[in-house]
Amino acid sequence: MAAEQKTKPTAASAADFIAAVEDPKRRADAEAACALLAEATGEPPVMWGPSIVGFGAYHYRYASGHEGDAPLVGFSPRKANLVFYLSGCDEGRDDLLARLGKHKAGKGCVYVNRLSDVDPAVLKEMAASSAERLRARYPV
């Protein structure tokens, strides 16, 4: 029996979640990030679990048989930083990260302290690329 996926879309309001971010600067960054990702993907914000704002969705199935759903792109306004989930941004990723600005990167995540530390046009390009590649890789 497969484990139930914990991070999935909820009926909670993304706007209410962002409005509840305590730090006013982090809240302003989250509002701006939400608008940027909605524009980059053409998708409305949806809460995925209690703390991820996702845009669009795709269904994946690995060769191992593991499968699930995930947002095309997403972000979370954490206390320490903003985390952007851009797992589909593979091709040209190093070049985009080099142009992004001050950040730390994991395999599918980009961490920024402040939105003003990065170039929003590059972040938007990364989000659009991630969404486009995941839509192509996992067609509905």
C-alpha positions, 0 to 999 in steps of 0.5 A: 500500500502506497503512502498518502501524499502529504503535500496536496492542494487544499481549499485554503485561501492563498491570499489569506495565507500570505496576509497572515505572514507575520513579518511585513517585509516577508509578507510584501515579498510573498505578495510580489512573488505570488503575482510574479508566479501567477503571471509567469505560469498563467495559473492562479495560486492554490495552497498545497498543504499548509505552507506552499503556494502552488501554481498549476499542477502535474501528475508524475509517475516514476519508473519505480511506480511511485506517483503523485501530484505536484504544483508546476511551480510554487513558493513558501514564505518561510521565516528564514527565506523565500523558497521557490520550487522550480523543479522543471527548470533544468535546461539553462538552469546554471546560466539563469542562476548565475544571472538571478542574483543573491541566492542559494540553490538546491536540486529543485529549490531556490532560496532567497533572503529578500526578493530585492536580492534577485532579478525578478525578470530572471525569476519569472523566466525560471518559473515560466521555463519550469512550468513549460517543461513540466507541462511537456514532460507530463501532459494531462 
